[in-house]
Amino acid sequence: MARAQEVRIILTKQGGNIDLRGASVIDASPSAGAAPLIAINYIVENLKPIKIAEVKSLYFPHVSLVNGGVAASPKIELYMYEDAGVKLLFIVRNFVIDSLEGGYAIADKLYRFLAERGACNYYLLTGLRMTGERATYVASVDPEDTRRFIESGARLIQDLENVPADKLSSYLLFLYLTRSGKAWLLVAETVSYFPDPIAARELIQVLSKGLGFRIDLEKLDEEIEKQRILLEEFQKDYERMLQEGGKRDKEPFYIG
């Protein structure tokens, strides 16, 4: 059985007085193409929300994570953004939770912390390769709010056997669905298993229009262009390698 005492939420100085009532909780699960993680990290970097809390748990992996040559400890942080009547609470983390016990313990603690303070709307961002056609899909038990995202450019999920999410996000989605009834799933169609900033951009566009916040996508567009150039150069080098290999195969071969 999960032991809640092994999960702690530590408030920052600014987090102690923050009003979470009516906030939209946005969570991003590690998944194909890393589109949800790219999206939530870009939004946080762009909007510059306030860090209100950090989660500590014995269920975190006892290793250091290396990203871009820089070592960091596993962490989950909560950020709050408020502007023009829009309240967004971001759950930001840098690791996957595969443990059933750990996933439930952390999700239960997070849900109680957020719901008791009035943050009752949960949006899970994830990614999946489904049809090979770029799009962002939405699913919810609330037809009216689903329509908001469809009008913002999303497509309705027709058939999804399994939610592409790790144990933490899966349990958070389950708790919000069963306890508050206010949960939405936004799935970015990814075209490859490499980091997919294009899918992340489409996910941000649907989310921002649906929830009514504005965000500058210029820097993300620059990253998309850099990736396009790199992929084109890789394709040219690969084709050149194949051509040179073909020429060598046609050369006469003598045994003397």
Short mmCIF file of the C-alpha atoms (twelve columns), coordinates in Angstrom:
data_MODEL
# 
_entry.id   MODEL 
# 
loop_
_atom_site.group_PDB 
_atom_site.id 
_atom_site.type_symbol 
_atom_site.label_atom_id 
_atom_site.label_alt_id 
_atom_site.label_comp_id 
_atom_site.label_asym_id 
_atom_site.label_seq_id 
_atom_site.Cartn_x 
_atom_site.Cartn_y 
_atom_site.Cartn_z 
_atom_site.pdbx_PDB_model_num 
ATOM 1   C CA . MET A 1   0.000   0.000   0.000   1 
ATOM 2   C CA . ALA A 2   1.288   3.493   -0.863  1 
ATOM 3   C CA . ARG A 3   2.620   5.443   2.100   1 
ATOM 4   C CA . ALA A 4   1.616   9.093   1.796   1 
ATOM 5   C CA . GLN A 5   4.173   10.170  4.430   1 
ATOM 6   C CA . GLU A 6   6.882   9.349   1.907   1 
ATOM 7   C CA . VAL A 7   5.669   12.200  -0.313  1 
ATOM 8   C CA . ARG A 8   6.050   15.832  0.796   1 
ATOM 9   C CA . ILE A 9   5.033   19.079  -0.887  1 
ATOM 10  C CA . ILE A 10  7.242   21.946  0.197   1 
ATOM 11  C CA . LEU A 11  5.871   25.439  -0.430  1 
ATOM 12  C CA . THR A 12  8.041   28.352  -1.443  1 
ATOM 13  C CA . LYS A 13  7.651   31.741  0.260   1 
ATOM 14  C CA . GLN A 14  5.483   32.947  -2.610  1 
ATOM 15  C CA . GLY A 15  3.506   29.715  -2.654  1 
ATOM 16  C CA . GLY A 16  2.313   30.083  0.914   1 
ATOM 17  C CA . ASN A 17  -0.177  32.840  0.060   1 
ATOM 18  C CA . ILE A 18  -1.087  31.867  -3.502  1 
ATOM 19  C CA . ASP A 19  -4.776  31.465  -4.434  1 
ATOM 20  C CA . LEU A 20  -5.308  28.321  -6.527  1 
ATOM 21  C CA . ARG A 21  -9.090  28.553  -6.795  1 
ATOM 22  C CA . GLY A 22  -10.182 28.060  -10.398 1 
ATOM 23  C CA . ALA A 23  -6.676  27.253  -11.642 1 
ATOM 24  C CA . SER A 24  -6.226  24.908  -14.607 1 
ATOM 25  C CA . VAL A 25  -3.698  22.200  -13.749 1 
ATOM 26  C CA . ILE A 26  -1.477  21.338  -16.724 1 
ATOM 27  C CA . ASP A 27  0.550   18.134  -16.604 1 
ATOM 28  C CA . ALA A 28  2.811   16.702  -19.310 1 
ATOM 29  C CA . SER A 29  3.642   13.014  -19.405 1 
ATOM 30  C CA . PRO A 30  6.874   11.750  -20.978 1 
ATOM 31  C CA . SER A 31  5.813   10.137  -24.252 1 
ATOM 32  C CA . ALA A 32  6.676   9.646   -27.924 1 
ATOM 33  C CA . GLY A 33  8.407   12.580  -29.571 1 
ATOM 34  C CA . ALA A 34  8.778   14.394  -26.226 1 
ATOM 35  C CA . ALA A 35  6.215   16.888  -27.561 1 
ATOM 36  C CA . PRO A 36  4.379   17.360  -24.205 1 
ATOM 37  C CA . LEU A 37  7.637   18.018  -22.332 1 
ATOM 38  C CA . ILE A 38  8.863   20.430  -25.008 1 
ATOM 39  C CA . ALA A 39  5.489   22.187  -24.867 1 
ATOM 40  C CA . ILE A 40  5.230   22.606  -21.097 1 
ATOM 41  C CA . ASN A 41  8.865   23.645  -20.700 1 
ATOM 42  C CA . TYR A 42  8.488   26.198  -23.489 1 
ATOM 43  C CA . ILE A 43  5.307   27.630  -21.948 1 
ATOM 44  C CA . VAL A 44  6.950   27.926  -18.517 1 
ATOM 45  C CA . GLU A 45  10.053  29.548  -19.996 1 
ATOM 46  C CA . ASN A 46  7.925   31.991  -22.009 1 
ATOM 47  C CA . LEU A 47  5.286   32.932  -19.421 1 
ATOM 48  C CA . LYS A 48  7.719   32.947  -16.472 1 
ATOM 49  C CA . PRO A 49  5.245   31.738  -13.822 1 
ATOM 50  C CA . ILE A 50  5.972   31.755  -10.085 1 
ATOM 51  C CA . LYS A 51  7.384   28.616  -8.502  1 
ATOM 52  C CA . ILE A 52  5.033   27.812  -5.632  1 
ATOM 53  C CA . ALA A 53  6.130   24.373  -4.470  1 
ATOM 54  C CA . GLU A 54  8.403   21.393  -4.942  1 
ATOM 55  C CA . VAL A 55  7.567   17.733  -4.411  1 
ATOM 56  C CA . LYS A 56  9.981   15.529  -2.471  1 
ATOM 57  C CA . SER A 57  9.598   11.775  -2.298  1 
ATOM 58  C CA . LEU A 58  11.461  8.570   -1.460  1 
ATOM 59  C CA . TYR A 59  9.865   7.158   -4.593  1 
ATOM 60  C CA . PHE A 60  12.047  9.355   -6.802  1 
ATOM 61  C CA . PRO A 61  14.878  7.441   -8.532  1 
ATOM 62  C CA . HIS A 62  18.104  7.625   -6.523  1 
ATOM 63  C CA . VAL A 63  20.234  8.714   -9.463  1 
ATOM 64  C CA . SER A 64  21.419  11.914  -11.074 1 
ATOM 65  C CA . LEU A 65  19.990  12.756  -14.484 1 
ATOM 66  C CA . VAL A 66  22.267  14.177  -17.165 1 
ATOM 67  C CA . ASN A 67  20.862  16.590  -19.747 1 
ATOM 68  C CA . GLY A 68  23.190  18.386  -22.125 1 
ATOM 69  C CA . GLY A 69  26.169  17.379  -20.018 1 
ATOM 70  C CA . VAL A 70  24.675  18.892  -16.852 1 
ATOM 71  C CA . ALA A 71  23.787  16.617  -13.915 1 
ATOM 72  C CA . ALA A 72  20.528  17.239  -12.054 1 
ATOM 73  C CA . SER A 73  18.482  15.454  -9.416  1 
ATOM 74  C CA . PRO A 74  14.992  14.082  -10.226 1 
ATOM 75  C CA . LYS A 75  12.449  16.762  -9.329  1 
ATOM 76  C CA . ILE A 76  8.815   17.778  -9.578  1 
ATOM 77  C CA . GLU A 77  8.005   21.500  -9.341  1 
ATOM 78  C CA . LEU A 78  4.740   23.428  -9.328  1 
ATOM 79  C CA . TYR A 79  4.480   26.800  -11.074 1 
ATOM 80  C CA . MET A 80  1.590   29.281  -11.017 1 
ATOM 81  C CA . TYR A 81  0.709   31.820  -13.708 1 
ATOM 82  C CA . GLU A 82  -2.107  34.346  -13.475 1 
ATOM 83  C CA . ASP A 83  -3.040  37.081  -15.916 1 
ATOM 84  C CA . ALA A 84  -6.292  38.645  -17.150 1 
ATOM 85  C CA . GLY A 85  -8.491  36.140  -15.355 1 
ATOM 86  C CA . VAL A 86  -6.467  33.110  -16.494 1 
ATOM 87  C CA . LYS A 87  -4.936  30.861  -13.836 1 
ATOM 88  C CA . LEU A 88  -2.551  28.115  -14.907 1 
ATOM 89  C CA . LEU A 89  -0.742  25.692  -12.616 1 
ATOM 90  C CA . PHE A 90  2.063   23.706  -14.253 1 
ATOM 91  C CA . ILE A 91  3.420   20.388  -13.011 1 
ATOM 92  C CA . VAL A 92  7.003   20.281  -14.300 1 
ATOM 93  C CA . ARG A 93  9.298   17.284  -13.910 1 
ATOM 94  C CA . ASN A 94  12.361  15.726  -15.499 1 
ATOM 95  C CA . PHE A 95  11.851  11.965  -15.094 1 
ATOM 96  C CA . VAL A 96  9.457   9.067   -15.727 1 
ATOM 97  C CA . ILE A 97  7.615   7.259   -12.926 1 
ATOM 98  C CA . ASP A 98  6.974   3.586   -13.712 1 
ATOM 99  C CA . SER A 99  6.324   2.392   -10.161 1 
ATOM 100 C CA . LEU A 100 2.664   1.621   -9.399  1 
ATOM 101 C CA . GLU A 101 3.060   2.362   -5.699  1 
ATOM 102 C CA . GLY A 102 5.168   5.465   -6.223  1 
ATOM 103 C CA . GLY A 103 2.978   6.775   -9.032  1 
ATOM 104 C CA . TYR A 104 -0.174  6.466   -6.953  1 
ATOM 105 C CA . ALA A 105 1.363   7.891   -3.770  1 
ATOM 106 C CA . ILE A 106 2.653   11.010  -5.537  1 
ATOM 107 C CA . ALA A 107 -0.518  11.444  -7.604  1 
ATOM 108 C CA . ASP A 108 -2.749  11.133  -4.536  1 
ATOM 109 C CA . LYS A 109 -0.684  13.692  -2.615  1 
ATOM 110 C CA . LEU A 110 -0.688  16.101  -5.552  1 
ATOM 111 C CA . TYR A 111 -4.410  15.690  -6.166  1 
ATOM 112 C CA . ARG A 112 -5.307  16.363  -2.528  1 
ATOM 113 C CA . PHE A 113 -3.018  19.396  -2.401  1 
ATOM 114 C CA . LEU A 114 -4.454  20.904  -5.583  1 
ATOM 115 C CA . ALA A 115 -8.125  19.975  -5.231  1 
ATOM 116 C CA . GLU A 116 -8.359  21.103  -1.602  1 
ATOM 117 C CA . ARG A 117 -7.150  24.523  -2.749  1 
ATOM 118 C CA . GLY A 118 -9.678  24.750  -5.576  1 
ATOM 119 C CA . ALA A 119 -7.554  23.669  -8.570  1 
ATOM 120 C CA . CYS A 120 -10.137 21.180  -9.856  1 
ATOM 121 C CA . ASN A 121 -9.543  21.243  -13.642 1 
ATOM 122 C CA . TYR A 122 -6.850  18.884  -14.944 1 
ATOM 123 C CA . TYR A 123 -5.329  18.837  -18.444 1 
ATOM 124 C CA . LEU A 124 -2.972  16.028  -19.405 1 
ATOM 125 C CA . LEU A 125 -0.658  16.621  -22.363 1 
ATOM 126 C CA . THR A 126 0.766   13.548  -24.039 1 
ATOM 127 C CA . GLY A 127 2.001   12.318  -27.416 1 
ATOM 128 C CA . LEU A 128 1.353   9.315   -29.610 1 
ATOM 129 C CA . ARG A 129 1.950   8.118   -33.145 1 
ATOM 130 C CA . MET A 130 -1.509  7.156   -34.425 1 
ATOM 131 C CA . THR A 131 -2.300  7.968   -38.054 1 
ATOM 132 C CA . GLY A 132 0.927   9.591   -39.260 1 
ATOM 133 C CA . GLU A 133 -0.968  12.825  -39.929 1 
ATOM 134 C CA . ARG A 134 -0.122  15.839  -37.753 1 
ATOM 135 C CA . ALA A 135 -2.928  16.885  -35.424 1 
ATOM 136 C CA . THR A 136 -3.802  17.400  -31.770 1 
ATOM 137 C CA . TYR A 137 -6.605  15.258  -30.373 1 
ATOM 138 C CA . VAL A 138 -8.861  15.853  -27.366 1 
ATOM 139 C CA . ALA A 139 -10.966 13.644  -25.105 1 
ATOM 140 C CA . SER A 140 -13.113 14.507  -22.076 1 
ATOM 141 C CA . VAL A 141 -16.290 13.509  -20.266 1 
ATOM 142 C CA . ASP A 142 -17.506 17.107  -20.686 1 
ATOM 143 C CA . PRO A 143 -18.873 17.680  -24.236 1 
ATOM 144 C CA . GLU A 144 -19.063 21.476  -23.843 1 
ATOM 145 C CA . ASP A 145 -15.445 21.905  -22.837 1 
ATOM 146 C CA . THR A 146 -14.362 19.393  -25.457 1 
ATOM 147 C CA . ARG A 147 -16.008 21.660  -28.015 1 
ATOM 148 C CA . ARG A 148 -13.764 24.527  -26.824 1 
ATOM 149 C CA . PHE A 149 -10.690 22.631  -27.908 1 
ATOM 150 C CA . ILE A 150 -12.232 21.415  -31.147 1 
ATOM 151 C CA . GLU A 151 -12.968 25.051  -32.020 1 
ATOM 152 C CA . SER A 152 -9.322  25.755  -31.142 1 
ATOM 153 C CA . GLY A 153 -8.122  23.261  -33.768 1 
ATOM 154 C CA . ALA A 154 -8.180  19.896  -31.986 1 
ATOM 155 C CA . ARG A 155 -9.804  16.734  -33.297 1 
ATOM 156 C CA . LEU A 156 -11.980 14.415  -31.251 1 
ATOM 157 C CA . ILE A 157 -10.340 11.129  -30.270 1 
ATOM 158 C CA . GLN A 158 -12.330 8.320   -31.851 1 
ATOM 159 C CA . ASP A 159 -10.576 5.298   -30.405 1 
ATOM 160 C CA . LEU A 160 -7.791  5.103   -27.817 1 
ATOM 161 C CA . GLU A 161 -7.218  1.776   -26.080 1 
ATOM 162 C CA . ASN A 162 -4.518  2.971   -23.686 1 
ATOM 163 C CA . VAL A 163 -3.569  6.441   -22.491 1 
ATOM 164 C CA . PRO A 164 0.090   7.063   -23.447 1 
ATOM 165 C CA . ALA A 165 1.220   8.255   -20.015 1 
ATOM 166 C CA . ASP A 166 3.474   7.109   -17.206 1 
ATOM 167 C CA . LYS A 167 2.118   5.979   -13.826 1 
ATOM 168 C CA . LEU A 168 2.088   9.449   -12.228 1 
ATOM 169 C CA . SER A 169 0.080   11.100  -15.012 1 
ATOM 170 C CA . SER A 170 -2.180  8.057   -15.413 1 
ATOM 171 C CA . TYR A 171 -3.125  8.120   -11.740 1 
ATOM 172 C CA . LEU A 172 -3.609  11.905  -11.709 1 
ATOM 173 C CA . LEU A 173 -5.946  11.590  -14.696 1 
ATOM 174 C CA . PHE A 174 -7.848  8.798   -12.937 1 
ATOM 175 C CA . LEU A 175 -8.174  10.739  -9.659  1 
ATOM 176 C CA . TYR A 176 -9.451  13.883  -11.358 1 
ATOM 177 C CA . LEU A 177 -11.902 11.889  -13.475 1 
ATOM 178 C CA . THR A 178 -13.334 9.928   -10.555 1 
ATOM 179 C CA . ARG A 179 -13.267 12.609  -7.858  1 
ATOM 180 C CA . SER A 180 -13.890 15.927  -9.589  1 
ATOM 181 C CA . GLY A 181 -15.038 14.847  -13.058 1 
ATOM 182 C CA . LYS A 182 -12.958 17.645  -14.554 1 
ATOM 183 C CA . ALA A 183 -10.210 16.132  -16.704 1 
ATOM 184 C CA . TRP A 184 -9.137  16.538  -20.320 1 
ATOM 185 C CA . LEU A 185 -6.684  14.592  -22.433 1 
ATOM 186 C CA . LEU A 186 -4.782  16.382  -25.205 1 
ATOM 187 C CA . VAL A 187 -2.762  14.076  -27.460 1 
ATOM 188 C CA . ALA A 188 -0.207  15.428  -29.939 1 
ATOM 189 C CA . GLU A 189 0.263   13.288  -33.033 1 
ATOM 190 C CA . THR A 190 4.001   12.711  -33.418 1 
ATOM 191 C CA . VAL A 191 5.508   11.641  -36.731 1 
ATOM 192 C CA . SER A 192 8.713   10.178  -35.293 1 
ATOM 193 C CA . TYR A 193 10.281  9.039   -32.049 1 
ATOM 194 C CA . PHE A 194 12.803  11.871  -32.200 1 
ATOM 195 C CA . PRO A 195 12.059  15.131  -30.322 1 
ATOM 196 C CA . ASP A 196 9.181   16.710  -32.243 1 
ATOM 197 C CA . PRO A 197 8.948   20.494  -31.731 1 
ATOM 198 C CA . ILE A 198 6.342   20.794  -34.507 1 
ATOM 199 C CA . ALA A 199 3.944   18.567  -32.551 1 
ATOM 200 C CA . ALA A 200 4.760   20.595  -29.438 1 
ATOM 201 C CA . ARG A 201 3.892   23.813  -31.280 1 
ATOM 202 C CA . GLU A 202 0.514   22.470  -32.383 1 
ATOM 203 C CA . LEU A 203 -0.172  21.284  -28.838 1 
ATOM 204 C CA . ILE A 204 0.628   24.752  -27.450 1 
ATOM 205 C CA . GLN A 205 -1.599  26.435  -30.021 1 
ATOM 206 C CA . VAL A 206 -4.617  24.274  -29.137 1 
ATOM 207 C CA . LEU A 207 -4.019  24.593  -25.390 1 
ATOM 208 C CA . SER A 208 -3.498  28.360  -25.430 1 
ATOM 209 C CA . LYS A 209 -6.609  28.991  -27.535 1 
ATOM 210 C CA . GLY A 210 -8.707  26.595  -25.468 1 
ATOM 211 C CA . LEU A 211 -7.664  28.059  -22.116 1 
ATOM 212 C CA . GLY A 212 -7.424  31.671  -23.284 1 
ATOM 213 C CA . PHE A 213 -3.793  32.619  -22.739 1 
ATOM 214 C CA . ARG A 214 -1.359  34.196  -25.173 1 
ATOM 215 C CA . ILE A 215 2.148   32.993  -25.878 1 
ATOM 216 C CA . ASP A 216 4.912   34.028  -28.257 1 
ATOM 217 C CA . LEU A 217 5.993   31.084  -30.439 1 
ATOM 218 C CA . GLU A 218 8.863   32.837  -32.210 1 
ATOM 219 C CA . LYS A 219 11.671  31.002  -30.382 1 
ATOM 220 C CA . LEU A 220 9.996   27.654  -30.937 1 
ATOM 221 C CA . ASP A 221 9.659   28.449  -34.649 1 
ATOM 222 C CA . GLU A 222 13.401  29.128  -34.717 1 
ATOM 223 C CA . GLU A 223 14.096  25.711  -33.168 1 
ATOM 224 C CA . ILE A 224 11.787  24.059  -35.683 1 
ATOM 225 C CA . GLU A 225 13.695  25.704  -38.555 1 
ATOM 226 C CA . LYS A 226 17.052  24.594  -37.089 1 
ATOM 227 C CA . GLN A 227 15.799  21.031  -36.828 1 
ATOM 228 C CA . ARG A 228 14.491  21.140  -40.410 1 
ATOM 229 C CA . ILE A 229 17.917  22.215  -41.692 1 
ATOM 230 C CA . LEU A 230 19.676  19.492  -39.673 1 
ATOM 231 C CA . LEU A 231 17.321  16.808  -40.973 1 
ATOM 232 C CA . GLU A 232 17.818  17.970  -44.561 1 
ATOM 233 C CA . GLU A 233 21.612  17.848  -44.128 1 
ATOM 234 C CA . PHE A 234 21.354  14.379  -42.592 1 
ATOM 235 C CA . GLN A 235 19.208  13.165  -45.488 1 
ATOM 236 C CA . LYS A 236 21.674  14.554  -48.057 1 
ATOM 237 C CA . ASP A 237 24.628  12.913  -46.278 1 
ATOM 238 C CA . TYR A 238 22.749  9.618   -46.113 1 
ATOM 239 C CA . GLU A 239 21.863  9.718   -49.819 1 
ATOM 240 C CA . ARG A 240 25.472  10.593  -50.663 1 
ATOM 241 C CA . MET A 241 26.693  7.658   -48.610 1 
ATOM 242 C CA . LEU A 242 24.331  5.297   -50.449 1 
ATOM 243 C CA . GLN A 243 25.471  6.595   -53.830 1 
ATOM 244 C CA . GLU A 244 29.156  6.203   -52.958 1 
ATOM 245 C CA . GLY A 245 28.483  2.714   -51.631 1 
ATOM 246 C CA . GLY A 246 26.786  1.778   -54.908 1 
ATOM 247 C CA . LYS A 247 29.753  2.996   -56.930 1 
ATOM 248 C CA . ARG A 248 32.180  0.924   -54.883 1 
ATOM 249 C CA . ASP A 249 30.055  -2.197  -55.421 1 
ATOM 250 C CA . LYS A 250 30.372  -1.751  -59.221 1 
ATOM 251 C CA . GLU A 251 34.174  -1.548  -59.192 1 
ATOM 252 C CA . PRO A 252 35.952  -4.662  -60.617 1 
ATOM 253 C CA . PHE A 253 37.296  -7.033  -58.064 1 
ATOM 254 C CA . TYR A 254 40.415  -9.127  -58.843 1 
ATOM 255 C CA . ILE A 255 42.044  -11.983 -57.040 1 
ATOM 256 C CA . GLY A 256 45.691  -12.249 -58.048 1 
# 
